[in-house]
Amino acid sequence: MKRILTNKEYRFIKELKELMTKYNAVISTDAQGKIEIVVNEDDESFDFETESTIYLGECFSDNELNELLEKNLAHIIRIKEEYKTNL
């Protein structure tokens, strides 16, 4: 089911994005599937091509991961290109 975000949800996501940019942070999960927020304390931004910024641990099976990758690959590439052009 798809729906439009409420204003409150949209503001939350927008503010979260701004905080993640400000603190150079990424959201991932550990091996047990618990959510982690990782902050890069260096002044350099994450290199999305060389660093694994999303770690899913064992919370998904290989088949589920392949399905997610197939469904989202074009979106991931578009985000990566937008990130490069905004540098």
DSSP file (Angstrom, degrees, kcal/mol; ACC not computed):
  #  RESIDUE AA STRUCTURE BP1 BP2  ACC     N-H-->O    O-->H-N    N-H-->O    O-->H-N    TCO  KAPPA ALPHA  PHI   PSI    X-CA   Y-CA   Z-CA
    1    1 A M              0   0    0      0, 0.0     2,-0.3     0, 0.0     0, 0.0   0.000 360.0 360.0 360.0 132.9    0.0    0.0    0.0
    2    2 A K        +     0   0    0      2,-0.0     2,-0.3     0, 0.0     0, 0.0  -0.852 360.0 165.2-111.4 149.3    1.3    3.4   -0.9
    3    3 A R        -     0   0    0     -2,-0.3     2,-0.3     0, 0.0     0, 0.0  -0.975  39.0 -97.3-153.9 165.2    0.3    6.7    0.6
    4    4 A I        -     0   0    0     -2,-0.3     2,-0.1     1,-0.1    -2,-0.0  -0.674  45.2-110.1 -85.8 140.5    1.4   10.3    0.8
    5    5 A L        -     0   0    0     -2,-0.3    -1,-0.1     1,-0.1     2,-0.1  -0.365  29.8-117.2 -67.1 146.9    3.3   11.3    3.9
    6    6 A T     >  -     0   0    0      1,-0.1     4,-2.7    -2,-0.1     5,-0.2  -0.364  30.6-105.6 -72.9 165.3    1.6   13.6    6.4
    7    7 A N  H  > S+     0   0    0      1,-0.2     4,-2.7     2,-0.2     5,-0.2   0.898 123.1  51.9 -59.1 -40.1    3.2   17.0    7.0
    8    8 A K  H  > S+     0   0    0      2,-0.2     4,-2.2     1,-0.2    -1,-0.2   0.922 111.3  46.1 -63.8 -44.9    4.6   15.8   10.3
    9    9 A E  H  > S+     0   0    0      2,-0.2     4,-2.5     1,-0.2     5,-0.2   0.913 113.0  50.3 -63.9 -42.8    6.1   12.7    8.8
   10   10 A Y  H  X S+     0   0    0     -4,-2.7     4,-2.7     1,-0.2    -2,-0.2   0.929 110.8  48.2 -62.0 -46.0    7.6   14.7    5.9
   11   11 A R  H  X S+     0   0    0     -4,-2.7     4,-2.8     2,-0.2     5,-0.2   0.902 110.8  52.5 -61.4 -40.7    9.1   17.3    8.3
   12   12 A F  H  X S+     0   0    0     -4,-2.2     4,-2.7     2,-0.2    -2,-0.2   0.945 112.2  44.1 -59.7 -49.1   10.6   14.4   10.5
   13   13 A I  H  X S+     0   0    0     -4,-2.5     4,-2.6     2,-0.2    -2,-0.2   0.907 114.1  50.3 -64.6 -41.5   12.3   12.8    7.5
   14   14 A K  H  X S+     0   0    0     -4,-2.7     4,-2.1    -5,-0.2    -1,-0.2   0.923 113.3  45.4 -62.4 -44.6   13.5   16.1    6.2
   15   15 A E  H  X S+     0   0    0     -4,-2.8     4,-2.4     2,-0.2    -2,-0.2   0.881 111.5  52.8 -67.1 -38.0   15.0   17.0    9.6
   16   16 A L  H  X S+     0   0    0     -4,-2.7     4,-2.7    -5,-0.2    -2,-0.2   0.927 109.1  49.8 -61.8 -44.4   16.5   13.5   10.0
   17   17 A K  H  X S+     0   0    0     -4,-2.6     4,-2.2     1,-0.2    -2,-0.2   0.915 110.8  49.5 -59.7 -43.4   18.2   14.0    6.6
   18   18 A E  H  X S+     0   0    0     -4,-2.1     4,-2.7     2,-0.2    -1,-0.2   0.901 112.1  47.9 -63.6 -41.0   19.6   17.3    7.6
   19   19 A L  H  X S+     0   0    0     -4,-2.4     4,-2.7     2,-0.2    -2,-0.2   0.903 110.5  51.6 -65.9 -40.8   20.9   15.9   10.9
   20   20 A M  H  <>S+     0   0    0     -4,-2.7     5,-2.5     1,-0.2     4,-0.5   0.894 113.0  45.5 -63.9 -38.5   22.5   13.0    9.1
   21   21 A T  H ><5S+     0   0    0     -4,-2.2     3,-0.7     3,-0.2    -2,-0.2   0.932 113.1  50.1 -67.4 -45.6   24.2   15.4    6.7
   22   22 A K  H 3<5S+     0   0    0     -4,-2.7    -2,-0.2     1,-0.2    -1,-0.2   0.903 121.0  33.7 -59.6 -43.6   25.3   17.7    9.5
   23   23 A Y  T 3<5S-     0   0    0     -4,-2.7    17,-0.4    -5,-0.1    -1,-0.2   0.340 106.1-123.0 -97.8   6.4   26.8   14.8   11.6
   24   24 A N  T < 5 +     0   0    0     -3,-0.7    16,-2.4    -4,-0.5     2,-0.3   0.942  58.7 157.7  53.3  53.3   27.9   12.7    8.5
   25   25 A A  E   < -A   39   0A   0     -5,-2.5     2,-0.3    14,-0.2    14,-0.2  -0.743  31.4-164.3-113.5 154.9   25.9    9.8    9.7
   26   26 A V  E     -A   38   0A   0     12,-2.3    12,-2.8    -2,-0.3     2,-0.5  -0.951  18.4-130.1-131.2 155.6   24.4    6.7    8.2
   27   27 A I  E     +A   37   0A   0     -2,-0.3     2,-0.3    10,-0.2    10,-0.2  -0.906  40.1 146.8-106.9 133.2   21.7    4.3    9.4
   28   28 A S  E     -A   36   0A   0      8,-2.9     8,-3.8    -2,-0.5     2,-0.3  -0.832  39.2-113.4-146.0-176.6   22.4    0.5    9.3
   29   29 A T  E     -A   35   0A   0     26,-2.4    28,-0.3     6,-0.3     6,-0.2  -0.935  23.2-128.4-124.1 153.2   21.7   -2.6   11.2
   30   30 A D    >   -     0   0    0      4,-2.5     3,-2.0    -2,-0.3    29,-0.2  -0.233  46.0 -81.5 -86.4-175.2   24.0   -4.9   13.1
   31   31 A A  T 3  S+     0   0    0      1,-0.3    27,-1.7    26,-0.2    -1,-0.1   0.748 131.6  52.6 -61.5 -25.0   24.3   -8.7   12.6
   32   32 A Q  T 3  S-     0   0    0     25,-0.1    -1,-0.3     2,-0.1     3,-0.1   0.436 121.1-106.3 -90.4   0.2   21.3   -9.2   14.9
   33   33 A G  S <  S+     0   0    0     -3,-2.0     2,-0.3     1,-0.3    -2,-0.1   0.535  71.1 145.2  88.4   6.4   19.1   -6.8   12.9
   34   34 A K        -     0   0    0      1,-0.1    -4,-2.5    -5,-0.0    -1,-0.3  -0.592  54.9-109.7 -78.8 139.3   19.2   -4.0   15.5
   35   35 A I  E     -A   29   0A   0     -2,-0.3     2,-0.4    -6,-0.2    -6,-0.3  -0.472  37.6-173.0 -72.3 135.3   19.3   -0.5   14.0
   36   36 A E  E     -A   28   0A   0     -8,-3.8    -8,-2.9    -2,-0.2     2,-0.6  -0.958  18.3-149.2-125.4 146.0   22.6    1.4   14.4
   37   37 A I  E     -A   27   0A   0     -2,-0.4     2,-0.5   -10,-0.2   -10,-0.2  -0.977  18.8-160.9-113.2 118.9   23.4    5.0   13.6
   38   38 A V  E     -A   26   0A   0    -12,-2.8   -12,-2.3    -2,-0.6     2,-0.5  -0.866   1.2-159.0-105.4 128.4   27.0    5.4   12.6
   39   39 A V  E     -A   25   0A   0     -2,-0.5     2,-0.8   -14,-0.2   -14,-0.2  -0.924  11.6-143.1-109.9 126.5   28.7    8.8   12.7
   40   40 A N        -     0   0    0    -16,-2.4     6,-0.0    -2,-0.5    -2,-0.0  -0.794  12.7-167.2 -86.1 110.7   31.9    9.4   10.7
   41   41 A E        +     0   0    0     -2,-0.8    -1,-0.1     2,-0.0     2,-0.1   0.612  59.5  92.9 -80.0 -11.8   34.0   11.7   12.9
   42   42 A D  S    S-     0   0    0      2,-0.1    -2,-0.1     1,-0.1     0, 0.0  -0.374  85.8-121.1 -72.1 161.2   36.4   12.6   10.2
   43   43 A D  S    S+     0   0    0     -2,-0.1     2,-0.2     2,-0.1    -1,-0.1   0.655  88.0  94.7 -75.8 -14.8   35.7   15.8    8.2
   44   44 A E  S    S-     0   0    0      1,-0.1    -2,-0.1   -20,-0.0     2,-0.1  -0.511  78.0-122.4 -79.4 145.5   35.5   13.7    5.0
   45   45 A S        -     0   0    0     -2,-0.2     2,-0.1     1,-0.1    -1,-0.1  -0.389  40.4 -82.0 -79.9 164.7   32.2   12.5    3.8
   46   46 A F        -     0   0    0     -2,-0.1     2,-0.9     1,-0.1    -1,-0.1  -0.401  33.7-134.3 -65.6 140.1   31.5    8.8    3.2
   47   47 A D    >>  -     0   0    0      1,-0.1     4,-2.5    -2,-0.1     3,-0.8  -0.862  16.4-163.3 -94.2 103.3   32.7    7.3   -0.1
   48   48 A F  T 34 S+     0   0    0     -2,-0.9     5,-0.2     1,-0.3    -1,-0.1   0.707  84.2  55.6 -65.3 -19.8   29.7    5.3   -1.1
   49   49 A E  T 34 S+     0   0    0      1,-0.1    -1,-0.3    -3,-0.1    -2,-0.0   0.804 119.2  28.0 -82.1 -28.7   31.7    3.3   -3.6
   50   50 A T  T <4 S+     0   0    0     -3,-0.8     2,-0.4     1,-0.0    -2,-0.2   0.669 112.3  66.2-107.6 -19.8   34.4    2.0   -1.2
   51   51 A E  S  < S-     0   0    0     -4,-2.5     2,-1.1     2,-0.0     3,-0.1  -0.838  75.5-130.2-107.3 141.8   32.5    1.9    2.1
   52   52 A S        +     0   0    0     -2,-0.4     3,-0.1     1,-0.2    -3,-0.1  -0.765  32.7 170.9 -85.0 102.0   29.7   -0.3    3.0
   53   53 A T        +     0   0    0     -2,-1.1     2,-0.5    -5,-0.2    -1,-0.2   0.632  64.8  52.5 -91.5 -13.8   27.2    2.2    4.5
   54   54 A I        +     0   0    0     -3,-0.1     2,-0.5   -26,-0.1    -1,-0.2  -0.970  63.3 177.3-124.3 117.5   24.3   -0.1    4.7
   55   55 A Y        -     0   0    0     -2,-0.5   -26,-2.4     1,-0.1    -3,-0.0  -0.975   8.0-176.7-121.1 119.1   24.8   -3.4    6.6
   56   56 A L    >   -     0   0    0     -2,-0.5     3,-1.5     1,-0.2     4,-0.2   0.518  18.5-164.0 -97.1  -5.7   21.8   -5.6    6.9
   57   57 A G  T 3   -     0   0    0    -28,-0.3     3,-0.4     1,-0.2    -1,-0.2  -0.256  58.5 -38.0  59.7-143.1   23.3   -8.4    9.0
   58   58 A E  T 3  S+     0   0    0    -27,-1.7    -1,-0.2   -28,-0.2   -27,-0.1   0.131 107.4 103.6-103.5  19.4   21.3  -11.6    9.2
   59   59 A C  S <  S+     0   0    0     -3,-1.5     2,-0.3   -29,-0.2    -1,-0.2   0.599  81.3  47.2 -80.8  -8.5   17.8  -10.0    9.3
   60   60 A F  S    S-     0   0    0     -3,-0.4     2,-0.1    -4,-0.2    -4,-0.0  -0.971  81.4-125.7-129.0 146.5   17.2  -10.9    5.6
   61   61 A S     >  -     0   0    0     -2,-0.3     4,-2.5     1,-0.1     5,-0.2  -0.398  33.8-105.5 -79.5 166.4   17.7  -14.1    3.6
   62   62 A D  H  > S+     0   0    0      1,-0.2     4,-2.5     2,-0.2     5,-0.2   0.897 122.3  52.2 -59.8 -40.4   19.8  -14.1    0.4
   63   63 A N  H  > S+     0   0    0      2,-0.2     4,-2.3     1,-0.2    -1,-0.2   0.918 109.9  48.2 -62.8 -43.0   16.6  -14.4   -1.7
   64   64 A E  H  > S+     0   0    0      1,-0.2     4,-2.6     2,-0.2    -2,-0.2   0.906 111.5  50.3 -63.6 -41.4   15.1  -11.4    0.1
   65   65 A L  H  X S+     0   0    0     -4,-2.5     4,-2.6     2,-0.2    -2,-0.2   0.904 110.2  49.8 -63.7 -41.2   18.3   -9.4   -0.4
   66   66 A N  H  X S+     0   0    0     -4,-2.5     4,-2.6     2,-0.2    -2,-0.2   0.906 111.3  49.0 -64.5 -40.7   18.4  -10.2   -4.1
   67   67 A E  H  X S+     0   0    0     -4,-2.3     4,-2.3     2,-0.2    -2,-0.2   0.926 112.3  48.3 -62.9 -44.5   14.7   -9.2   -4.5
   68   68 A L  H  X S+     0   0    0     -4,-2.6     4,-1.8     1,-0.2    -2,-0.2   0.916 112.3  49.2 -61.3 -43.0   15.4   -5.9   -2.7
   69   69 A L  H  X S+     0   0    0     -4,-2.6     4,-1.5     1,-0.2    -2,-0.2   0.930 111.4  48.3 -63.0 -46.1   18.5   -5.2   -4.8
   70   70 A E  H  < S+     0   0    0     -4,-2.6     4,-0.4     1,-0.2    -1,-0.2   0.900 114.4  46.4 -61.4 -40.9   16.6   -5.9   -8.1
   71   71 A K  H  < S+     0   0    0     -4,-2.3    -1,-0.2     1,-0.2     4,-0.2   0.804 123.9  32.1 -70.8 -29.4   13.7   -3.7   -7.1
   72   72 A N  H  X S+     0   0    0     -4,-1.8     4,-2.7    -5,-0.2     5,-0.2   0.415  85.4  99.3-113.4   1.0   15.9   -0.8   -5.9
   73   73 A L  H  X S+     0   0    0     -4,-1.5     4,-2.5     1,-0.2     5,-0.2   0.917  87.0  47.9 -59.1 -46.1   19.0   -0.9   -8.1
   74   74 A A  H  > S+     0   0    0     -4,-0.4     4,-2.2     1,-0.2    -1,-0.2   0.903 113.3  48.9 -62.0 -39.8   17.9    1.9  -10.4
   75   75 A H  H  > S+     0   0    0     -4,-0.2     4,-2.3     2,-0.2    -1,-0.2   0.903 110.4  50.7 -65.5 -41.4   16.9    4.0   -7.4
   76   76 A I  H  X S+     0   0    0     -4,-2.7     4,-2.4     2,-0.2    -2,-0.2   0.916 110.8  48.8 -62.6 -44.2   20.3    3.4   -5.8
   77   77 A I  H  X S+     0   0    0     -4,-2.5     4,-2.4    -5,-0.2    -1,-0.2   0.908 110.7  51.0 -63.3 -42.0   22.1    4.4   -9.0
   78   78 A R  H  X S+     0   0    0     -4,-2.2     4,-2.4     2,-0.2    -2,-0.2   0.915 110.9  47.9 -62.5 -43.4   20.0    7.6   -9.3
   79   79 A I  H  X S+     0   0    0     -4,-2.3     4,-2.6     2,-0.2    -1,-0.2   0.915 110.9  51.7 -62.5 -43.2   20.8    8.6   -5.7
   80   80 A K  H  X S+     0   0    0     -4,-2.4     4,-2.2     1,-0.2    -2,-0.2   0.912 111.1  47.0 -60.5 -44.0   24.5    7.9   -6.2
   81   81 A E  H  X S+     0   0    0     -4,-2.4     4,-2.1     2,-0.2    -1,-0.2   0.897 112.2  49.8 -66.3 -40.4   24.6   10.1   -9.3
   82   82 A E  H  X S+     0   0    0     -4,-2.4     4,-1.4     1,-0.2    -2,-0.2   0.897 109.8  52.1 -63.3 -39.8   22.7   12.9   -7.6
   83   83 A Y  H  < S+     0   0    0     -4,-2.6     4,-0.4     1,-0.2     3,-0.2   0.917 109.6  49.1 -61.7 -44.0   25.1   12.7   -4.7
   84   84 A K  H >< S+     0   0    0     -4,-2.2     3,-1.0     1,-0.2    -1,-0.2   0.894 111.0  48.9 -64.4 -40.4   28.1   13.0   -7.0
   85   85 A T  H 3< S+     0   0    0     -4,-2.1    -1,-0.2     1,-0.2    -2,-0.2   0.736 107.2  56.5 -73.8 -20.7   26.6   16.0   -8.8
   86   86 A N  T 3<        0   0    0     -4,-1.4    -1,-0.2    -3,-0.2    -2,-0.2   0.486 360.0 360.0 -88.2  -2.8   25.9   17.8   -5.5
   87   87 A L    <         0   0    0     -3,-1.0    -1,-0.2    -4,-0.4    -2,-0.1   0.491 360.0 360.0 -74.3 360.0   29.5   17.6   -4.3
